[in-house]
Amino acid sequence: MVDDYSTDLINDYIFSTGFSDLKCSRKSFYYIWSFLLTEKFDDMKNNLSLGTTMQAINNKNVKNIKIIDPF
């Protein structure tokens, strides 16, 4: 998790291409983060992943994951 307060991570580290980002409102940030840590999300992500050597999910398939907006 990287947020606006993670200046040390943002300024001092290089993120590999194996990372993705989701832009969230401040109100939903921790809700979304909690969902991403669930087994349900992991199963949905894995079911939408492609590739034979190293599976990965692309942006098109990420958009197919539905998240309930409680706000």
N, CA and C atoms as a LAMMPS dump frame, in Angstrom:
ITEM: TIMESTEP
0
ITEM: NUMBER OF ATOMS
213
ITEM: BOX BOUNDS ff ff ff
-5.0000000000000000e+02 5.0000000000000000e+02
-5.0000000000000000e+02 5.0000000000000000e+02
-5.0000000000000000e+02 5.0000000000000000e+02
ITEM: ATOMS id mol type element x y z
1 1 1 N 0.847 -1.165 0
2 1 2 C 0 0 0
3 1 3 C 0.893 1.228 0
4 2 1 N 0.626 2.096 -0.931
5 2 2 C 1.34 3.364 -1.03
6 2 3 C 0.284 4.459 -1.087
7 3 1 N 0.414 5.443 -0.234
8 3 2 C -0.517 6.56 -0.265
9 3 3 C 0.261 7.87 -0.318
10 4 1 N -0.447 8.977 -0.191
11 4 2 C 0.202 10.288 -0.29
12 4 3 C 1.286 10.501 0.76
13 5 1 N 1.215 9.77 1.85
14 5 2 C 2.183 9.934 2.933
15 5 3 C 3.409 9.027 2.778
16 6 1 N 3.45 8.241 1.725
17 6 2 C 4.549 7.294 1.513
18 6 3 C 5.663 7.915 0.694
19 7 1 N 6.06 9.104 1.044
20 7 2 C 7.058 9.814 0.242
21 7 3 C 8.379 9.07 0.167
22 8 1 N 8.763 8.354 1.239
23 8 2 C 10.019 7.596 1.179
24 8 3 C 9.935 6.5 0.123
25 9 1 N 8.803 5.828 0.007
26 9 2 C 8.642 4.795 -1.023
27 9 3 C 8.582 5.412 -2.419
28 10 1 N 7.835 6.481 -2.541
29 10 2 C 7.654 7.113 -3.841
30 10 3 C 8.964 7.705 -4.352
31 11 1 N 9.735 8.308 -3.481
32 11 2 C 10.96 8.997 -3.902
33 11 3 C 12.192 8.108 -3.959
34 12 1 N 12.22 7.037 -3.174
35 12 2 C 13.457 6.276 -3.031
36 12 3 C 13.45 4.863 -3.622
37 13 1 N 12.311 4.406 -4.154
38 13 2 C 12.231 3.042 -4.654
39 13 3 C 11.743 3.006 -6.084
40 14 1 N 12.096 1.945 -6.77
41 14 2 C 11.619 1.699 -8.125
42 14 3 C 10.663 0.519 -8.053
43 15 1 N 9.461 0.707 -8.556
44 15 2 C 8.475 -0.368 -8.574
45 15 3 C 8.612 -1.141 -9.867
46 16 1 N 8.534 -2.466 -9.779
47 16 2 C 8.694 -3.288 -10.979
48 16 3 C 7.402 -3.277 -11.778
49 17 1 N 7.462 -3.859 -12.967
50 17 2 C 6.28 -3.912 -13.819
51 17 3 C 5.235 -4.882 -13.28
52 18 1 N 5.549 -5.644 -12.243
53 18 2 C 4.602 -6.572 -11.655
54 18 3 C 3.616 -5.905 -10.718
55 19 1 N 3.657 -4.596 -10.628
56 19 2 C 2.762 -3.867 -9.742
57 19 3 C 1.684 -3.161 -10.546
58 20 1 N 0.577 -2.934 -9.91
59 20 2 C -0.515 -2.188 -10.523
60 20 3 C -1.002 -1.163 -9.511
61 21 1 N -1.777 -0.224 -9.978
62 21 2 C -2.282 0.751 -9.026
63 21 3 C -3.773 0.965 -9.218
64 22 1 N -4.41 1.348 -8.146
65 22 2 C -5.811 1.743 -8.151
66 22 3 C -5.879 3.104 -7.475
67 23 1 N -6.485 4.033 -8.124
68 23 2 C -6.644 5.353 -7.505
69 23 3 C -7.974 5.357 -6.77
70 24 1 N -7.906 5.617 -5.482
71 24 2 C -9.091 5.58 -4.627
72 24 3 C -9.288 6.939 -3.971
73 25 1 N -10.525 7.207 -3.642
74 25 2 C -10.777 8.408 -2.853
75 25 3 C -10.276 8.163 -1.437
76 26 1 N -10.032 9.222 -0.725
77 26 2 C -9.573 9.093 0.659
78 26 3 C -10.604 8.329 1.491
79 27 1 N -11.863 8.532 1.17
80 27 2 C -12.953 7.889 1.905
81 27 3 C -12.966 6.366 1.716
82 28 1 N -12.62 5.906 0.514
83 28 2 C -12.706 4.465 0.237
84 28 3 C -11.362 3.739 0.296
85 29 1 N -10.29 4.445 0.556
86 29 2 C -8.94 3.882 0.475
87 29 3 C -8.781 2.601 1.293
88 30 1 N -9.084 2.646 2.579
89 30 2 C -8.867 1.47 3.426
90 30 3 C -9.887 0.373 3.167
91 31 1 N -11.083 0.75 2.715
92 31 2 C -12.073 -0.247 2.328
93 31 3 C -11.556 -1.065 1.138
94 32 1 N -11.071 -0.378 0.116
95 32 2 C -10.53 -1.056 -1.077
96 32 3 C -9.313 -1.886 -0.691
97 33 1 N -8.42 -1.335 0.108
98 33 2 C -7.222 -2.061 0.538
99 33 3 C -7.61 -3.35 1.261
100 34 1 N -8.589 -3.273 2.134
101 34 2 C -9.048 -4.466 2.865
102 34 3 C -9.607 -5.516 1.917
103 35 1 N -10.341 -5.067 0.898
104 35 2 C -10.896 -6.005 -0.082
105 35 3 C -9.79 -6.7 -0.872
106 36 1 N -8.754 -5.951 -1.24
107 36 2 C -7.654 -6.532 -2.024
108 36 3 C -6.9 -7.612 -1.256
109 37 1 N -7.001 -7.605 0.064
110 37 2 C -6.315 -8.601 0.89
111 37 3 C -7.147 -9.87 1.119
112 38 1 N -8.365 -9.911 0.603
113 38 2 C -9.241 -11.054 0.86
114 38 3 C -8.967 -12.208 -0.093
115 39 1 N -9.35 -13.391 0.343
116 39 2 C -9.243 -14.586 -0.503
117 39 3 C -10.186 -14.473 -1.698
118 40 1 N -11.342 -13.845 -1.495
119 40 2 C -12.305 -13.673 -2.584
120 40 3 C -11.688 -12.875 -3.73
121 41 1 N -11.028 -11.757 -3.415
122 41 2 C -10.382 -10.972 -4.459
123 41 3 C -9.289 -11.79 -5.141
124 42 1 N -8.493 -12.508 -4.361
125 42 2 C -7.417 -13.318 -4.915
126 42 3 C -7.97 -14.361 -5.888
127 43 1 N -9.07 -14.997 -5.531
128 43 2 C -9.696 -15.978 -6.425
129 43 3 C -10.195 -15.325 -7.71
130 44 1 N -10.862 -14.176 -7.589
131 44 2 C -11.364 -13.478 -8.781
132 44 3 C -10.208 -13.059 -9.681
133 45 1 N -9.164 -12.513 -9.096
134 45 2 C -7.983 -12.089 -9.859
135 45 3 C -7.355 -13.275 -10.581
136 46 1 N -7.188 -14.374 -9.863
137 46 2 C -6.57 -15.554 -10.474
138 46 3 C -7.413 -16.126 -11.607
139 47 1 N -8.73 -16.076 -11.474
140 47 2 C -9.61 -16.578 -12.528
141 47 3 C -9.572 -15.718 -13.782
142 48 1 N -9.183 -14.47 -13.657
143 48 2 C -9.119 -13.555 -14.794
144 48 3 C -7.699 -13.379 -15.33
145 49 1 N -6.729 -14.055 -14.734
146 49 2 C -5.326 -13.924 -15.153
147 49 3 C -5.065 -14.73 -16.421
148 50 1 N -4.138 -14.238 -17.213
149 50 2 C -3.764 -14.864 -18.476
150 50 3 C -2.28 -15.162 -18.494
151 51 1 N -1.881 -16.082 -19.354
152 51 2 C -0.469 -16.383 -19.539
153 51 3 C -0.168 -17.831 -19.223
154 52 1 N 0.844 -18.369 -19.882
155 52 2 C 1.214 -19.765 -19.658
156 52 3 C 2.439 -19.893 -18.76
157 53 1 N 3.443 -19.063 -18.971
158 53 2 C 4.649 -19.143 -18.159
159 53 3 C 4.47 -18.409 -16.835
160 54 1 N 3.986 -17.189 -16.925
161 54 2 C 3.768 -16.383 -15.733
162 54 3 C 2.427 -15.682 -15.873
163 55 1 N 1.449 -16.136 -15.112
164 55 2 C 0.12 -15.553 -15.232
165 55 3 C 0.079 -14.152 -14.637
166 56 1 N -0.689 -13.294 -15.29
167 56 2 C -0.869 -11.925 -14.818
168 56 3 C -2.237 -11.45 -15.272
169 57 1 N -2.757 -10.497 -14.558
170 57 2 C -4.046 -9.918 -14.94
171 57 3 C -3.782 -8.602 -15.659
172 58 1 N -4.535 -8.367 -16.732
173 58 2 C -4.348 -7.119 -17.473
174 58 3 C -5.401 -6.092 -17.054
175 59 1 N -5.244 -4.865 -17.524
176 59 2 C -6.15 -3.78 -17.138
177 59 3 C -7.585 -4.053 -17.549
178 60 1 N -7.763 -4.656 -18.718
179 60 2 C -9.12 -4.961 -19.196
180 60 3 C -9.822 -5.914 -18.227
181 61 1 N -9.135 -6.937 -17.784
182 61 2 C -9.745 -7.911 -16.881
183 61 3 C -9.909 -7.376 -15.464
184 62 1 N -9.022 -6.498 -15.02
185 62 2 C -9.18 -5.896 -13.698
186 62 3 C -10.504 -5.139 -13.636
187 63 1 N -10.868 -4.496 -14.74
188 63 2 C -12.122 -3.734 -14.774
189 63 3 C -13.35 -4.628 -14.645
190 64 1 N -13.192 -5.926 -14.836
191 64 2 C -14.313 -6.87 -14.692
192 64 3 C -14.55 -7.3 -13.253
193 65 1 N -13.674 -6.923 -12.348
194 65 2 C -13.86 -7.251 -10.936
195 65 3 C -14.778 -6.205 -10.319
196 66 1 N -15.894 -6.668 -9.823
197 66 2 C -16.884 -5.767 -9.237
198 66 3 C -16.652 -5.622 -7.754
199 67 1 N -16.675 -4.394 -7.276
200 67 2 C -16.495 -4.094 -5.849
201 67 3 C -17.705 -3.297 -5.388
202 68 1 N -18.306 -3.705 -4.306
203 68 2 C -19.447 -2.985 -3.75
204 68 3 C -18.969 -1.653 -3.186
205 69 1 N -19.651 -0.592 -3.536
206 69 2 C -19.343 0.734 -3.021
207 69 3 C -20.268 1.015 -1.84
208 70 1 N -19.744 0.96 -0.616
209 70 2 C -20.608 1.144 0.547
210 70 3 C -20.926 2.604 0.862
211 71 1 N -20.398 3.534 0.059
212 71 2 C -20.575 4.949 0.388
213 71 3 C -21.638 5.581 -0.454
